[in-house]
Amino acid sequence: MRIFPAGLGEQEVYKQLLAKSVPDFQEESPQQRGATTYTGHIALVMEGADILLDEIGADILQQLGLSSLGFETFAGTVRLAAYLHDWGKANQHFQEMVRLSSSHQCFREHQPKLKRLWSGHGERQMIRHEFLSAILALRVPSFRKWLSQQSSADLVTAVWAAMGHHLQAGLGLDKKPAGELTQIPDGTGQKLNIYTHHHDFGVVLDLGTKRLNLPGRPELPQEIWTKDELEEALRSLRDEFIDYEYHLDQEQQRFIAAVKATVIAADLAGSLLPKVGEDLNAWMRDALHLSLSAQDIQALLDKRLDGKELRPFQVQMAQAMHRVTLVKAGCGTGKTGGAYAWAKQQAKDRRLFFCYPTTGTATQGFLDYADGAEMEAALIHSRADLDRDLLFNSEGNPEEDDTNDHLARLKAFQAWRKPLVICTVDTVLGLIQNNRNPLYAWPALAQAAFVFDEVHAYDDRLFGALLQFLKAFRGAPILLMSASFRASQLKALHQVLGELGEADSSPIEGPSHLEVLKRYSLQQIESSAGAWPSISTALQHGEKVLWVTNSVKDCIHLYRQAQTQLSSRGVPILIYHSRFRYRDRVQKHKALIAAFRESGPALAITTQVCEMSLDISCDLLVTAMAPAAALIQRLGRLNRYMGDPKENAKPAMIYPWPAPLPYKPEEMATGNQLIAGLADPASISQRDLAEGAAGLDWHPPKDVKSQWLEGNWATYRDFLREAGYTITVVLKEDLQDIWQEARFKKKSFNEAALGWAVPIPVSAYKPSWKRQGYYPIAQGVSYSEEVGAEP
């Protein structure tokens, strides 16, 4: 097989067109070699699309409430989009680039000549291949007429899916939304050779005849396109698309979104599986058949219940008949166990995604339920592989501009292969904003039931995405759980369910006998200094003390103050916040959990990261004033396992927080209002807190636009959550260790660097810092394993 040019010149016609870089295979197989070629890759992606449609096509339509549209139109559009998705790779610039990024030995002698050609147009492409696919399909009259004869397909939707499969459609040169399909950069020449007369392009045309029942080859256009012609084609396509989308309704938009996601999944499978030597057909069909049985879920439930009976409210959850079920129950009352009881009925013969707000809660949820179970489960979040490594073993393509894309693709296959996925909510709701991980996990999402825990912790954008998800996933069983839904959240949820014609239902309430227990005694103190005598007394009595402050700077200050004041006691003093290297943070998490589960006194100084990720119970809580929802979560770590009304309430000391960050004034006001509204602060139950918080909304949830559902022809990623105050870096002094681990474990730099990644304040970032892979390399950051990164 000849995969390099016989002689190189400006009008060079390559003997064989490529779709992928060609690695220097250790043991090269015909399958792996063929998967890199233009014809081979397109054929594989078409096969992947066929398998997806055969196995889960009907599930996709049912999941999104699209069954009435008919399977033939959906299948025909997906197949046509898969066929078109890489047409545009038959061009001069892409073929130069893909060869220059290939390490196979057959390219080495031609590198100098290829580099000269590549430098002739500024060492970049004039236009990305997916936009050339759109131009060829819709702006070459003979091609458009030919493709339109696929009567079961929507050609424009197929082109949108092909054009958007790399999530770049609608972005300008600065990677920001531009209101155009794409922009052609200066310095890339005045013309481009598009190899529509090439033998391999003819083979692809014949593939359309064979696989899509299209007629014989159409008339071919010219091969040389000028920059002006390409720009005019882009403008006319944009105008056509804007006119077309004006008439779309929500059902049509869900259809378009489903086609896009299915094509991206087919491309993922067709690209990666042959590359690692997997048989595409066998692997996909086996993975797509996975689902949970009632016996699988019962085994998980039995592990947690440990011989105990379900509580009455958990039985209510198990018997819930509505497609969307709401549960409001306090911390430590058994919501998670109830969720698995619900799943036994609702997720049977489906997959299950159990979604938490943070990586810490997802990891803890995995440990509490799925770790060690006989059935296979996956822990998926941005650092999940590292969590598995650290928690359980601590003892003994060239066009892509996203350096984490390869990681995202590999992680997505975990979701394909596991019937139970415990993850951060981003793994699911990120779909609403075209985030890569959920798009790549689309086949699993299309077959799943969903549990969303700690919904009260969602920021406005995240909650808005949840509402969009409910509107889109009209056939999926969904469980929403919270310790304290806000009144406006409940109103918005009921409004969406009403619009969908769903039966309206009030939340299932947690166990009243636990929620009415007077477990907290609240005391407001003038300053943090007033807490130290009570802390000293509690530790003398062998008790556990948790101190929660609102900033890392104050956390470190209090930790050092505790070391000074309590140095002679021999009491474990622990610190836990977000600005550790991730590997260090995992160890801090483990140490804190262990200290609070063992007998004897302990003091933990933490920030708000403890609010959901720590399954612990303390005897004294000291906390800075915070928003109402945050205070309720912090109090959920106090006297957590009280079960008898004869037991005494335990103290919580709350002091003022004068700093303007990290919370907005209106958010802080809700905390003060909550405390002020309590009838008897010295004797407080979880129900008192929930009822007090219910009327404290400072604003209703915002409407959030979904790029997945409403982007139409524009397909790019948007933020799922509101912007934070940190940026993730690696420290310059860690570079040698990161590279050493990368070589030893045969990982990329980005994969190896996960363990050393440190969040620091955005204000500390310096534009002069160099980057390695995904990460800025931070210099001058004061860091120690004991206290982390100091402000």
KALIN-V836526 format. One record per pair of residues at least 24 apart in sequence whose ideal C-beta (glycine too) atoms are under 7 Angstrom apart, sorted by the first residue. I is the first residue (numbers start at 0). J is the second residue. D is the distance in Angstrom with one decimal. If there is no record, write none. Layout:
I/J/D + I/J/D
This chain:
0/32/6.4 + 2/105/6.5 + 3/98/6.7 + 3/105/5.6 + 3/106/5.7 + 3/109/5.6 + 4/109/6.9 + 7/109/6.6 + 7/112/4.3 + 7/113/7.0 + 7/116/6.6 + 10/192/6.9 + 12/194/6.8 + 12/197/6.4 + 13/94/5.3 + 15/199/6.4 + 16/88/7.0 + 16/89/5.5 + 16/94/6.3 + 16/194/6.6 + 16/197/6.2 + 16/199/4.3 + 17/94/6.5 + 17/97/4.8 + 17/98/6.9 + 18/85/5.6 + 18/88/5.4 + 19/97/6.9 + 19/396/6.1 + 20/97/5.6 + 20/100/4.5 + 20/101/4.6 + 20/396/7.0 + 20/397/5.7 + 21/101/4.2 + 21/103/4.1 + 22/102/5.5 + 22/103/6.5 + 23/102/4.5 + 23/103/5.2 + 23/104/6.1 + 28/276/6.6 + 30/273/5.4 + 31/273/6.0 + 31/274/6.4 + 31/276/6.5 + 34/273/3.6 + 34/274/6.3 + 37/88/5.9 + 37/89/6.3 + 37/199/5.0 + 38/199/5.2 + 38/202/4.8 + 38/203/6.0 + 40/85/6.4 + 40/269/6.5 + 41/82/6.8 + 41/85/5.6 + 41/203/5.8 + 41/206/6.8 + 42/206/6.3 + 43/269/3.8 + 43/273/6.1 + 43/279/6.2 + 44/81/5.0 + 44/84/6.4 + 44/265/5.2 + 44/266/5.2 + 44/269/3.7 + 45/78/6.7 + 45/81/4.9 + 45/82/5.7 + 45/210/5.9 + 46/269/6.9 + 46/279/6.1 + 46/280/7.0 + 47/265/3.9 + 47/268/4.1 + 47/269/4.3 + 47/279/6.3 + 47/283/6.6 + 48/77/5.3 + 48/78/5.6 + 48/81/3.8 + 48/261/6.9 + 48/262/6.8 + 48/265/4.0 + 49/78/7.0 + 50/280/6.3 + 50/283/4.6 + 50/284/6.2 + 51/261/5.8 + 51/264/6.1 + 51/265/5.8 + 51/442/6.3 + 52/77/6.1 + 54/284/6.1 + 54/287/4.1 + 55/287/5.6 + 55/442/5.9 + 55/445/5.6 + 55/446/5.9 + 58/445/5.4 + 58/446/5.2 + 59/257/5.5 + 59/261/6.6 + 59/445/4.5 + 61/474/4.5 + 62/445/5.1 + 62/472/5.9 + 62/474/4.8 + 62/475/5.5 + 63/253/4.9 + 63/257/5.6 + 63/471/6.0 + 63/472/6.5 + 63/473/6.4 + 63/474/6.8 + 64/473/3.2 + 64/474/5.6 + 65/250/6.9 + 65/253/6.0 + 65/254/5.8 + 65/257/6.7 + 68/254/6.0 + 71/151/4.8 + 72/151/6.0 + 72/153/6.6 + 73/254/6.9 + 73/258/7.0 + 75/149/6.1 + 75/151/3.2 + 75/152/3.7 + 76/152/4.6 + 76/153/4.9 + 76/156/5.3 + 76/157/5.1 + 76/258/5.2 + 77/258/5.5 + 77/261/5.0 + 77/262/6.1 + 78/211/6.3 + 79/146/7.0 + 79/149/5.4 + 79/152/4.2 + 79/154/6.9 + 79/157/4.0 + 79/211/6.5 + 80/157/4.0 + 80/160/3.8 + 80/161/5.0 + 80/258/6.1 + 80/262/4.6 + 81/262/5.6 + 81/265/5.1 + 82/207/6.0 + 82/211/6.2 + 83/132/5.3 + 83/136/5.4 + 83/157/6.1 + 83/158/6.6 + 83/161/4.2 + 84/129/7.0 + 84/132/6.5 + 84/161/4.2 + 84/164/5.3 + 84/262/6.2 + 84/266/6.2 + 85/128/6.4 + 85/132/6.8 + 86/132/4.2 + 86/135/5.4 + 86/136/6.9 + 87/128/3.7 + 87/129/6.1 + 87/130/6.7 + 87/131/2.8 + 87/132/4.0 + 87/135/6.5 + 88/128/4.5 + 89/193/6.4 + 89/194/4.2 + 89/195/6.8 + 89/197/6.0 + 89/199/6.9 + 89/200/5.0 + 90/128/6.8 + 90/131/5.9 + 90/191/6.0 + 90/192/6.6 + 90/193/4.8 + 90/194/6.5 + 91/191/6.1 + 91/192/4.0 + 92/120/6.6 + 92/124/4.2 + 92/125/5.8 + 92/191/6.4 + 93/124/6.4 + 93/128/5.3 + 96/124/6.4 + 96/397/5.8 + 97/397/6.2 + 100/397/3.9 + 120/187/4.7 + 120/188/4.0 + 121/186/3.9 + 121/187/5.3 + 123/184/6.4 + 123/187/5.9 + 124/187/6.8 + 125/183/5.8 + 125/187/4.1 + 125/188/6.1 + 125/191/5.1 + 125/226/6.7 + 126/181/6.6 + 126/183/5.7 + 126/229/6.0 + 127/167/6.2 + 127/181/6.4 + 127/398/6.5 + 129/161/6.2 + 129/162/5.1 + 129/164/6.2 + 129/165/5.8 + 130/162/6.3 + 130/180/5.9 + 130/181/5.0 + 130/233/6.8 + 131/193/6.4 + 132/161/5.0 + 132/162/6.5 + 133/158/5.1 + 133/161/6.7 + 133/162/4.4 + 133/236/6.1 + 134/229/6.8 + 134/232/4.6 + 137/236/6.2 + 138/232/4.4 + 138/235/6.8 + 138/236/6.6 + 139/220/4.7 + 141/217/4.3 + 141/218/4.1 + 141/220/7.0 + 142/217/5.8 + 145/213/6.1 + 145/214/6.8 + 145/217/3.8 + 148/213/5.9 + 148/214/6.2 + 149/211/5.4 + 149/213/6.2 + 155/243/5.7 + 156/255/5.3 + 156/258/5.6 + 159/255/6.4 + 159/259/7.0 + 159/711/6.8 + 159/712/5.0 + 160/258/4.8 + 160/259/4.6 + 160/262/4.5 + 163/259/5.7 + 163/714/2.7 + 164/262/5.7 + 164/263/5.3 + 164/266/5.6 + 165/398/6.9 + 166/433/5.7 + 166/714/5.8 + 166/715/5.4 + 166/716/5.5 + 167/715/6.4 + 168/712/6.5 + 168/713/5.7 + 168/714/4.4 + 168/715/6.5 + 169/713/3.0 + 169/714/6.7 + 169/715/5.3 + 170/715/5.2 + 176/715/6.9 + 179/233/6.8 + 179/237/5.8 + 180/233/5.0 + 180/236/6.0 + 180/237/5.4 + 181/233/6.6 + 183/226/6.2 + 183/229/6.4 + 183/230/5.9 + 189/225/6.2 + 189/226/5.1 + 190/223/5.6 + 190/224/6.6 + 190/225/5.1 + 190/226/6.7 + 191/224/5.2 + 191/229/6.8 + 192/222/5.6 + 192/223/5.8 + 193/222/5.8 + 193/224/5.7 + 194/222/6.4 + 195/219/5.2 + 195/220/5.8 + 195/222/5.9 + 196/222/5.5 + 240/712/4.1 + 244/711/4.2 + 244/712/6.4 + 247/711/6.6 + 252/708/5.3 + 252/709/6.3 + 252/711/6.9 + 253/471/5.8 + 253/708/6.5 + 255/711/6.4 + 256/707/5.0 + 256/708/5.2 + 259/714/6.3 + 260/438/5.7 + 260/441/4.2 + 261/441/6.7 + 263/438/5.1 + 263/439/7.0 + 263/441/6.8 + 264/439/6.9 + 264/441/4.7 + 264/442/5.3 + 267/408/5.8 + 267/411/6.7 + 267/439/5.4 + 271/408/5.9 + 286/415/4.6 + 286/416/5.3 + 287/442/6.1 + 289/350/6.9 + 289/416/6.9 + 289/418/4.8 + 290/348/5.0 + 290/349/5.7 + 290/350/6.1 + 290/418/5.6 + 290/446/6.9 + 291/346/5.5 + 291/347/6.5 + 291/349/6.4 + 291/350/6.5 + 291/351/5.8 + 291/418/4.7 + 291/419/6.4 + 292/347/6.7 + 293/343/5.4 + 293/347/5.1 + 295/374/4.6 + 295/418/6.9 + 296/339/5.8 + 296/342/5.2 + 296/343/4.4 + 296/346/6.6 + 297/343/6.1 + 298/372/6.2 + 298/373/6.4 + 298/374/6.7 + 299/339/5.4 + 299/368/5.3 + 299/369/6.7 + 299/372/5.8 + 300/336/6.6 + 300/339/4.6 + 300/340/6.1 + 300/343/6.9 + 302/368/6.7 + 302/372/6.5 + 303/336/5.0 + 303/367/6.8 + 303/368/5.9 + 304/336/6.4 + 309/340/5.9 + 310/510/5.2 + 311/510/6.8 + 312/337/6.5 + 312/507/6.0 + 312/508/6.5 + 312/509/5.5 + 312/510/5.2 + 313/337/3.7 + 313/340/5.2 + 315/507/5.0 + 316/340/5.6 + 316/341/4.5 + 316/507/5.9 + 317/341/5.9 + 317/343/6.5 + 317/344/6.2 + 319/507/7.0 + 321/501/7.0 + 321/502/5.4 + 321/504/5.3 + 322/476/5.8 + 322/477/6.9 + 322/501/6.3 + 323/469/6.7 + 323/477/4.8 + 323/496/6.0 + 323/501/6.1 + 324/478/5.0 + 324/507/6.9 + 325/479/5.0 + 325/492/6.8 + 325/504/6.9 + 325/506/4.0 + 325/507/6.9 + 326/478/6.8 + 326/480/4.6 + 326/506/5.9 + 326/507/4.7 + 327/481/5.8 + 327/484/5.7 + 327/506/4.1 + 327/508/5.9 + 327/509/6.6 + 327/689/6.9 + 328/482/6.8 + 328/508/6.8 + 328/509/2.6 + 329/482/5.3 + 329/509/5.5 + 329/514/5.2 + 329/635/6.8 + 329/685/3.4 + 330/482/5.6 + 330/635/2.9 + 330/639/6.4 + 331/635/6.7 + 331/639/4.4 + 331/640/6.4 + 332/509/4.4 + 332/510/5.5 + 332/513/5.2 + 332/514/6.7 + 334/452/7.0 + 334/480/5.0 + 335/364/6.9 + 338/450/4.8 + 338/478/5.8 + 338/480/6.5 + 339/368/7.0 + 341/478/5.3 + 342/448/6.4 + 342/450/6.9 + 345/448/5.1 + 345/476/3.8 + 346/448/3.9 + 346/476/6.6 + 349/446/5.8 + 349/447/5.7 + 349/448/4.9 + 350/418/5.0 + 350/420/7.0 + 350/443/5.5 + 350/446/5.1 + 350/447/4.2 + 351/418/7.0 + 351/419/5.2 + 351/447/6.3 + 351/448/5.4 + 352/420/4.9 + 352/422/6.3 + 352/427/5.4 + 352/447/5.1 + 352/449/5.0 + 353/421/4.8 + 353/450/4.7 + 354/422/5.9 + 354/423/6.9 + 354/424/4.2 + 354/426/6.9 + 354/427/5.4 + 354/449/6.6 + 354/450/6.4 + 354/451/5.0 + 354/452/6.7 + 355/423/6.1 + 355/424/6.6 + 355/452/5.5 + 355/453/6.5 + 356/424/5.8 + 356/453/4.9 + 356/456/4.5 + 356/457/6.7 + 356/611/6.1 + 357/423/6.5 + 357/611/5.8 + 357/612/5.7 + 358/382/6.0 + 358/423/5.7 + 359/588/6.7 + 359/608/6.8 + 359/611/6.9 + 359/612/2.6 + 360/453/6.8 + 360/611/4.6 + 360/612/5.2 + 361/421/5.7 + 361/422/5.6 + 361/423/5.1 + 362/386/4.9 + 362/390/7.0 + 363/612/6.2 + 363/614/5.6 + 364/421/5.1 + 365/421/4.5 + 369/419/6.1 + 369/421/5.8 + 374/418/6.9 + 374/419/6.7 + 375/417/5.3 + 376/417/5.8 + 376/419/4.1 + 376/421/6.4 + 377/413/4.3 + 377/414/6.4 + 377/417/3.8 + 377/420/4.9 + 378/421/5.4 + 379/410/6.2 + 379/413/5.6 + 379/414/6.2 + 379/420/5.6 + 379/422/4.2 + 379/426/5.3 + 380/422/5.6 + 380/423/4.1 + 380/426/6.6 + 382/581/5.6 + 382/753/5.2 + 385/581/6.4 + 385/753/4.8 + 385/754/5.5 + 386/585/6.5 + 389/582/5.9 + 389/585/4.5 + 390/585/6.4 + 402/749/5.8 + 402/772/5.1 + 402/773/4.7 + 403/749/6.0 + 403/773/5.5 + 404/435/6.3 + 406/749/6.2 + 406/750/6.2 + 407/435/4.2 + 407/436/5.1 + 407/439/5.9 + 408/439/5.7 + 410/436/6.3 + 411/436/6.2 + 411/439/3.2 + 411/440/4.7 + 414/440/3.8 + 414/443/4.1 + 415/442/5.9 + 415/443/5.7 + 424/451/6.3 + 424/461/6.9 + 425/719/5.8 + 428/461/6.6 + 428/464/4.5 + 428/465/6.1 + 428/468/5.8 + 428/719/6.1 + 429/719/5.1 + 430/707/5.8 + 431/464/4.3 + 431/467/4.8 + 431/468/5.8 + 431/705/4.6 + 431/707/5.5 + 431/708/7.0 + 432/464/6.7 + 432/705/6.7 + 432/706/5.1 + 432/707/6.6 + 432/716/6.3 + 432/717/4.2 + 432/718/6.6 + 432/719/5.0 + 433/706/4.7 + 433/707/5.0 + 433/710/6.9 + 433/714/6.4 + 433/715/6.4 + 433/716/4.8 + 433/717/6.7 + 434/716/5.8 + 434/719/6.1 + 447/475/6.7 + 448/475/6.2 + 448/476/4.1 + 449/475/6.1 + 449/477/5.0 + 450/478/4.6 + 451/479/5.2 + 451/480/6.9 + 452/480/4.9 + 453/481/6.5 + 453/611/5.6 + 454/479/5.4 + 454/480/6.6 + 454/481/4.3 + 454/484/6.8 + 455/481/4.4 + 455/482/6.3 + 455/483/5.1 + 455/484/6.2 + 455/485/6.7 + 455/628/5.1 + 456/611/6.3 + 456/628/6.8 + 458/720/5.8 + 458/721/4.6 + 459/700/6.1 + 459/701/4.9 + 459/721/6.5 + 460/703/5.6 + 460/718/6.8 + 460/719/6.6 + 460/720/5.6 + 460/721/5.1 + 461/719/6.4 + 461/720/5.3 + 462/488/6.6 + 462/700/5.1 + 463/700/6.0 + 463/701/5.6 + 463/702/6.4 + 463/703/2.8 + 464/703/5.8 + 464/719/5.9 + 466/491/6.1 + 466/495/5.3 + 467/703/6.3 + 467/705/4.5 + 467/708/6.3 + 469/495/5.2 + 470/495/6.0 + 470/499/6.9 + 471/708/5.9 + 473/499/6.2 + 482/631/6.0 + 482/635/6.6 + 482/689/7.0 + 483/628/6.3 + 483/631/5.3 + 483/688/7.0 + 483/689/4.9 + 483/692/4.8 + 485/696/5.0 + 486/693/5.2 + 486/694/5.9 + 486/696/5.6 + 487/696/4.3 + 487/699/4.3 + 487/700/6.0 + 488/700/6.4 + 491/699/6.9 + 491/700/4.8 + 513/642/6.8 + 514/684/6.2 + 514/685/4.5 + 514/686/4.4 + 515/684/5.0 + 515/686/5.4 + 516/641/5.5 + 516/644/5.8 + 516/684/5.7 + 517/648/5.2 + 517/682/4.4 + 517/683/6.5 + 517/684/5.4 + 518/638/4.2 + 518/641/4.6 + 518/648/5.7 + 518/649/6.7 + 518/684/6.5 + 519/634/5.6 + 519/637/6.1 + 519/638/6.7 + 519/648/5.8 + 519/649/6.8 + 519/651/5.5 + 519/683/4.2 + 520/648/4.2 + 520/649/6.6 + 520/650/5.0 + 520/651/6.9 + 520/681/4.9 + 520/682/6.6 + 521/651/5.2 + 521/653/6.4 + 521/674/6.6 + 521/680/4.0 + 521/681/7.0 + 521/683/5.9 + 522/650/6.2 + 522/652/5.2 + 523/653/5.2 + 523/674/6.8 + 524/652/5.3 + 524/654/5.0 + 525/654/7.0 + 526/654/5.6 + 527/654/5.0 + 529/654/6.9 + 530/621/4.5 + 530/652/5.1 + 530/654/7.0 + 531/564/6.3 + 533/619/6.3 + 533/650/6.9 + 533/652/6.4 + 534/602/6.7 + 534/619/6.7 + 534/621/6.8 + 537/618/6.0 + 537/619/4.4 + 538/568/6.3 + 538/570/5.2 + 538/600/4.3 + 538/602/6.4 + 541/599/5.9 + 541/600/5.0 + 542/600/6.0 + 542/618/3.7 + 542/619/6.2 + 543/595/5.3 + 543/600/7.0 + 543/601/5.3 + 543/617/4.4 + 543/618/5.2 + 544/602/4.6 + 544/617/6.1 + 544/618/7.0 + 544/619/4.6 + 545/603/5.3 + 545/605/6.9 + 545/617/3.9 + 545/620/5.4 + 545/636/5.6 + 546/603/6.9 + 546/604/4.9 + 546/605/6.9 + 546/621/4.4 + 547/605/5.5 + 547/606/6.9 + 547/607/6.6 + 547/609/5.9 + 547/622/4.5 + 547/623/6.9 + 547/633/5.1 + 548/606/6.0 + 548/623/5.0 + 549/606/6.8 + 549/607/6.4 + 549/623/4.8 + 549/625/6.3 + 549/656/5.5 + 549/661/6.1 + 550/606/6.8 + 550/658/6.8 + 550/661/6.8 + 551/576/4.8 + 551/577/6.9 + 551/578/5.0 + 551/606/6.0 + 551/790/6.3 + 552/790/4.5 + 554/604/5.6 + 554/605/6.7 + 554/606/5.1 + 555/786/5.0 + 555/789/6.0 + 557/604/5.0 + 558/604/4.5 + 558/786/6.5 + 561/602/6.0 + 561/604/6.2 + 570/600/5.0 + 570/601/6.7 + 570/602/6.1 + 571/601/4.6 + 572/602/5.1 + 573/601/6.9 + 573/603/4.5 + 574/604/5.1 + 574/786/6.0 + 575/603/6.2 + 575/605/4.4 + 575/608/6.7 + 575/609/6.4 + 576/605/6.4 + 576/606/4.3 + 576/608/6.0 + 576/787/6.3 + 577/606/6.6 + 577/608/5.0 + 577/758/5.6 + 578/757/6.4 + 578/758/5.6 + 578/759/6.5 + 578/787/4.7 + 578/788/4.3 + 579/757/7.0 + 579/787/4.0 + 580/754/6.7 + 580/755/5.2 + 580/756/6.8 + 580/757/5.3 + 581/753/6.1 + 581/754/5.6 + 581/756/5.2 + 582/754/3.9 + 582/755/6.8 + 583/784/5.3 + 583/787/6.9 + 609/636/6.7 + 616/640/5.3 + 618/649/5.5 + 619/649/6.8 + 619/650/5.6 + 620/651/4.2 + 621/652/4.8 + 622/651/6.8 + 622/653/5.6 + 623/654/6.1 + 623/656/4.2 + 624/653/5.9 + 624/654/6.9 + 624/655/5.6 + 624/656/4.5 + 624/667/6.6 + 624/670/5.2 + 624/671/6.7 + 625/656/7.0 + 625/662/6.8 + 625/670/5.2 + 626/662/5.7 + 626/666/4.2 + 626/667/6.3 + 626/669/5.1 + 626/670/5.2 + 627/669/4.0 + 627/670/5.2 + 627/673/4.2 + 627/692/4.7 + 627/695/5.2 + 628/692/6.9 + 630/670/5.2 + 630/673/6.3 + 631/688/5.1 + 631/692/6.2 + 634/688/6.6 + 648/682/5.9 + 661/724/6.5 + 665/697/4.3 + 666/697/6.9 + 668/697/7.0 + 669/695/4.4 + 669/697/6.2 + 724/760/6.0 + 724/761/5.8 + 725/758/4.0 + 725/759/6.2 + 725/760/6.0 + 725/761/6.3 + 726/759/6.3 + 726/761/5.2 + 726/764/5.2 + 726/775/6.9 + 727/756/5.1 + 727/757/7.0 + 727/758/5.2 + 727/774/6.7 + 728/757/5.8 + 728/759/5.8 + 728/774/5.7 + 728/775/4.7 + 728/777/4.0 + 729/755/5.0 + 729/756/6.0 + 729/757/6.9 + 729/774/4.6 + 729/776/6.2 + 729/777/7.0 + 730/757/6.4 + 730/777/5.4 + 730/780/5.9 + 730/782/5.9 + 731/776/5.3 + 731/777/6.6 + 731/778/4.9 + 734/776/6.8 + 748/772/4.5 + 749/773/5.0 + 757/782/6.9 + 757/788/5.3 + 759/788/5.5 + 760/790/6.4
